[in-house]
Amino acid sequence: MSIRAMHIGLDDTDSTRKGCTTYVAALLVEKLLTLGAEFVDYPNLVRLNPNVPWKTRGNGALCLRIRYEGKFQNEIKETVVNTVEECSDLECENTDPGIVFFEKAKIPRELKIFAKKTITGIASMKDAKRLLKKFGAEAIGFKRGRGIIGGLAAVGEILHEDHTYEILAYRIPENYGLKRQVDEASIFEMDKATEPYTFNNVDLEKNRVIITPRGADPILFGIRGETSEIVKNAFEMVKPLEPVERWVIFRTNQGTDAHLKRVKKISQTSAYHPVIAKGTVSSKPRVIPRRHVIFSIKDESGQIDCAAYEPTGALRKVASKLILGDDVEVYGGIRKPQQNNPLTINLEKIRLLGLAPKTVYQNPICSKCGKRLKSMGKDKGFRCDKCGARYADLDKIEVKIRREMRKGLYMTSPRSQRHLTKPFRRYGMEKRHSTIKKLIENWHFP
């Protein structure tokens, strides 16, 4: 019996109106098992750079890693291609599915580097095709085939660093597009029972459930957590009020900040890239229409605008309280400059490193009765309304005001956090993966 290895990458099957690449992967799990395939890892859900303008709805690519009998090779590939074709929204102009078959056990270093590039920056089809040719991988694209880039990235990202798990429950087709029916009280109870090992289940600021998507896609709800066991236990605590067609557990880079890349200088930032940058607040925060807050930071190399949009909730409030001279570290994606506007970082987090002194100028106190004096006009001195005393040679007094903020990390409210944003609950969880890392490095392939 000839046992072989295969990594199957998928991307760009959905659109804003329907479909879901994780659902395509869920269907393939069942189909491949019937063909005798053995999964050597959980299905991998790899979220790519969320700032690229051509991204899919969640910008998630999938990889299925299997062992199989060689005689089923053609049937496995035909099954994958047919399933992707049947389930993709090919009528949508911007849906360009791609499939990658990589038939070697170990992932080459160049593919891993390519994957990191698609997560933290921008990778080209030219680069993808070069790597496909170099390593003998097979790719199939529909229409423009842009999904090949994501599919190859999913193959290359083996999640040997910080990672999480997500269990996704899917609806029956008859309920697509209808309001999702889940007992919300059970979700709040689940969140409390499983903290801190699950995250982003609810937004306590708005008392809102956030595990149920809003679109017409097949997902009923999804729970993210630190281990496969905890998300399965959490899943069993939630009470769906409509049928669940199937569920699958994915291993993923969600909630890890994997997209953020630190830059040494502000001048190194560029459009569409997620960054971590340090600087000093150089312009007073201003509120623009729809209650968005904009301010600038600078270093010796340049200056850049930072935006905390209204949906970011708590982060917007923090941004509005910054003052000139505050030292900050900002986290977020850079949007494309519009017309003559400069580059702008769409904020996900702010780390307040140093607080500048905040001062106000007040009228002096009457030395005779202790009452605060009133100005008699510019350069005309002060008078006391209580005792009538007048002072011609006094100046206003500089008074330091206690800041409302403290040094530390602030981030967007859970309801507006991106898939990749690491939430507060996950800080300190990153070092628990040594066993998983060892298993990945020694995958049981022939």
Buried (B, 14 or more C-beta within 10 A) or exposed (E): EEEBBBBBBBBBBBBBBBBBBBBBBBBBBEBBEEBBBEEBBBBBBBBBBBBBEEBBBBBBBBBBBBBBBEEBBEBBBEBBBEBBBEBBBBEBEBBBBBBBBBBBBEBBEBBBEBBBBBBBBBBEBEBBBEBBEEBEBEBBBBBBBBBBBBBBBBBBBBBBEBBBBBBBBBBEEEBBEEEBBBEBEBBBBBBEEBEBBBBBBBBEEEEEBBBBBEBBBBBBBBBBBBBBEBBBBBBEBBBBEBEBBBBBBBBBBBBBBBBBBEBEEBBBBEBBBBBBBBBBBBBEBEEEEEEBBBBBBBBEBBBBBBBBBBBBBBBBBBBBBBBBEBBBBBBBBBBEEEEEEEBBBBBBBBBBBEBBEBEEEEBEBBEEEEEBBEEEEEEEBBBBEEEEBEBEEBEEEEEEEEBEBEEEEBBBBBBBBBBBBBBEBBEEBEEEBEEBBEBBEEBEBE
